Amino acid sequence: MAVFRLQPCPPNLDDPAWTMSWHRKPCYVVAETAEQARLFAGCAFTVPLRSAAELATGLPLPWSNPSLVEAWCLTHIADFGLPGSVSVGALPQPERVESAAA
């Protein structure tokens, strides 16, 4: 697995699709591909629908749209959890396993 950094594109934060997400800042995701990382972020940050009218708007999820969110694979960083793990803010550090032989 790899760690991906997803970064919303500032010029496009006013796009109506962002009304479907409660988070609009960078995040880190453990995934196999950038597309999978986008899907996981979309699942983590989607605003629950409150009415049938919102469902009818047909707005796409912003995290899946490359013109709204850039994705980078951070090859120099070890993953920090199971596939689909999402973190906001500072990149989490993997737990250290102490050697039994001391």
C-alpha positions as CSV (number, residue, x, y, z in Angstrom):
1,M,0.0,0.0,0.0
2,A,1.0,3.6,-0.5
3,V,0.2,6.9,1.2
4,F,-1.4,9.6,-1.0
5,R,-1.7,13.3,-0.2
6,L,-4.9,14.8,-1.6
7,Q,-4.8,18.5,-2.0
8,P,-7.9,20.6,-3.0
9,C,-7.1,23.1,-5.7
10,P,-7.7,26.6,-4.1
11,P,-9.0,28.3,-7.2
12,N,-11.8,25.7,-7.4
13,L,-13.0,25.7,-3.8
14,D,-16.1,27.6,-4.9
15,D,-17.2,24.8,-7.2
16,P,-20.7,23.6,-6.2
17,A,-19.4,20.1,-5.8
18,W,-17.7,21.1,-2.6
19,T,-21.1,21.4,-0.9
20,M,-21.1,17.6,-0.9
21,S,-18.0,17.5,1.4
22,W,-17.5,18.6,5.0
23,H,-13.7,18.7,4.6
24,R,-11.9,21.0,2.2
25,K,-8.3,20.8,3.2
26,P,-5.4,18.4,2.5
27,C,-5.6,14.8,3.7
28,Y,-3.5,11.6,3.6
29,V,-5.0,8.3,2.5
30,V,-3.6,4.7,2.5
31,A,-4.6,3.2,-0.9
32,E,-3.3,1.2,-3.8
33,T,-3.9,3.9,-6.4
34,A,-4.7,7.6,-6.6
35,E,-8.2,6.7,-7.8
36,Q,-8.8,4.5,-4.8
37,A,-7.4,7.2,-2.5
38,R,-9.9,9.7,-4.0
39,L,-12.8,7.2,-3.5
40,F,-11.8,6.6,0.2
41,A,-11.6,10.4,0.8
42,G,-15.0,10.9,-0.9
43,C,-16.5,8.2,1.4
44,A,-14.9,9.8,4.5
45,F,-15.9,13.4,3.8
46,T,-19.3,13.2,2.1
47,V,-22.0,15.2,3.8
48,P,-25.0,13.0,4.5
49,L,-28.0,13.9,2.3
50,R,-30.8,15.7,4.2
51,S,-33.5,15.7,1.6
52,A,-34.6,14.2,-1.7
53,A,-34.0,17.6,-3.3
54,E,-30.3,17.4,-2.5
55,L,-30.2,13.9,-4.1
56,A,-31.8,15.4,-7.3
57,T,-28.9,17.9,-7.7
58,G,-26.6,15.2,-9.0
59,L,-23.5,17.0,-7.8
60,P,-20.4,14.9,-8.2
61,L,-18.1,14.2,-5.2
62,P,-15.3,16.7,-5.3
63,W,-12.6,14.3,-4.1
64,S,-13.1,12.1,-7.2
65,N,-12.6,15.1,-9.6
66,P,-8.9,15.6,-10.7
67,S,-9.7,19.2,-11.6
68,L,-10.8,19.9,-8.0
69,V,-8.2,17.8,-6.1
70,E,-4.6,17.0,-6.9
71,A,-3.2,13.6,-5.7
72,W,0.4,12.7,-5.0
73,C,1.9,9.4,-4.1
74,L,4.3,9.8,-1.1
75,T,6.6,7.0,-1.9
76,H,9.1,7.9,0.8
77,I,6.5,7.4,3.6
78,A,5.4,4.1,5.1
79,D,1.6,3.5,5.3
80,F,-0.1,4.3,8.6
81,G,-3.0,1.9,8.7
82,L,-5.3,-0.3,6.8
83,P,-6.4,0.5,3.2
84,G,-8.9,3.3,3.4
85,S,-7.3,4.9,6.4
86,V,-7.7,8.7,6.1
87,S,-6.0,11.4,8.2
88,V,-6.4,15.1,8.2
89,G,-3.8,17.6,9.5
90,A,-0.3,16.2,10.2
91,L,0.7,13.0,8.6
92,P,0.4,10.2,11.2
93,Q,3.4,8.2,12.1
94,P,3.3,4.4,12.0
95,E,3.6,2.7,15.4
96,R,7.1,1.5,16.2
97,V,7.6,-2.1,17.1
98,E,10.2,-2.6,19.7
99,S,12.6,-5.5,19.3
100,A,12.2,-8.3,21.8
101,A,16.0,-8.9,21.8
102,A,17.6,-6.2,23.9
